[in-house]
Amino acid sequence: MKDKNKMEVPLFDLTRQYEKLRKDVLKKMDAVFTSGNVIMGSNVKAFEMEIAKYLNVKHAVGVANGSDALRISVHALDIHEGDYVITTPYTFFATASSIVLNGATPIFVDVEEKYYNINLNEVENVLQTHPKKEKIKAVIPVHLFGKTVDLERLENISKKYKVYIIEDAAQSLGSVWYYNTSEKKFSGTVGDLGIYSFFPTKNLGAYGDGGLIVTNNDRLADRVRKLRVHGATKKYFHDEIGVNSRLDEVQAAILRIKLKELDNYIEKRIKKAKNYKDLFEEKKLYKYLDFPEYFDDRTHVYHQYVITLKNSTERDKLANFLKEHGIGTSIYYPLGLHMQKCFKNLGYKQGDFPVTEQASKNTLALPMFPELMKKEQQYLAEIIKKFYKNH
Ligand SMILES: Cc1ncc(COP(=O)(O)O)c(C=O)c1O
C-alpha cells in the first residue's frame, strides 16, 4: 500500500533551479550558437573577468573541469618525478591523482575531527620531520564540503617552509576566511594557485563540466593559459607539451548567468544549514549524531551537509531507512585514498589515518541545495527521529 505521507526528497535537484533560469539560459545558448563562436569565445573571456572580480584575484583561467585544473596546476609549478606533495586522504580522487599524473608522489596527512579538513599541525610535522622533506614541493589543502581551511595559517606555512600551496576549492567557491587583521579573503585565492569545479552539483554548477584556476601570479597565469592549449602561446607553435582543457563557451555563458545568483544560492544553503540544526536540536538528535555548526559568516558555504553518526554501525542502516522513505543521501567518501587499490604502491595501511577511516564509516551527506524546501527538511528530521525510535 502506498504511504500517503511519504515524500521524495532528492540529495540534489538541478531541475528546480532550471525552472527559474530556463528563459535566460536558452537565450544565452541561442546567442552562442547563432554567433558560431563556440570555442573560447567572448563568454569565456567575460566569465574569467567577472569571476576574477568576484573573488578579488588577478587572474582566472577557465579549463575543462576541476580535475584538469588540479593536474595543470601541479604541472605549472614544475612538480614532477622525484617530488612530493602533501595532501589529504579524505577527498575526491582527483586531488591526489593530479600529483601522480605529474609523476610526483602524494604524502597523505590525516584530517581534523568534525569538518574533516587537513590537519595543519600534522602538515607542519611532516614538513619538519619527513625523511624526504627537501623534496616536498607543495601542499594541496581541500576546503572540504565548503568549510574554509585556515587561510592565514596556510600562507604562513607556505612562507615558513617554502612550499607551494594549491588550494583545492572545488567545493568551496564563495567561502571566506577572516584574518587577524579582520581582512577577508576567499578560499582558493591565497595559494600560489587555486582551483574550482563547476560540476553541476557544485555551488556554482554548469550544465556539464567546467573548471577554473585562479592566481595572483602573472607568470603562473601565463603558464596555465598556455598549458590548457597544448602548451602554445601562438596557434600551432608549441613551447612545451600541454593538454586540451578549455572551458566550454556554452558553459561559460551559463556560468555568467549563475554567477550573478551565487551569493543568493549561498545564503539559501546557509539558511538550510540553520534549519537542519534547529530541527535536529528540537528533536534531540544530537544524542545520536553530530552535525555541522551553523556559520552565517560564510566560513562554510555548505556545498555538502554531512552529519557524523556516533555509532558507525548504524550509518548504512540509516541511509537505507531514509531511502525507503524517499530521501536521498550519499557517502563522501566510503574509502580513504590511502587505501585505494591504485595507490597500493605508496605503502599505506589500515590504521594510518584514524580520523579518515572513522569518517568513511560514520558520515552521511543529507540533501542540500538552494531550492530544498523547509517541509522536506522537517520530513527528513522526523524520519531520522523515527529511525532512532525503532532502533
Ligand atoms: C574536492 C574536489 N576536488 C576536485 C574535484 C574535481 O572536479 P571535477 O569533477 O570538475 O573534475 C572535485 C569534484 O568533484 C572535488 O570535489
The ligand as an ORCA input file, in Angstrom:
! r2SCAN-3c Opt
* xyz 0 1
  C      37.494     18.264     -3.747
  C      37.368     18.102     -5.212
  N      38.453     18.260     -5.987
  C      38.388     18.129     -7.307
  C      37.209     17.824     -7.947
  C      37.214     17.603     -9.418
  O      36.329     18.394    -10.117
  P      35.654     17.911    -11.490
  O      34.585     16.934    -11.146
  O      35.118     19.168    -12.076
  O      36.725     17.312    -12.326
  C      36.049     17.670     -7.197
  C      34.765     17.392     -7.851
  O      34.036     16.515     -7.555
  C      36.126     17.799     -5.785
  O      35.049     17.641     -5.023
*
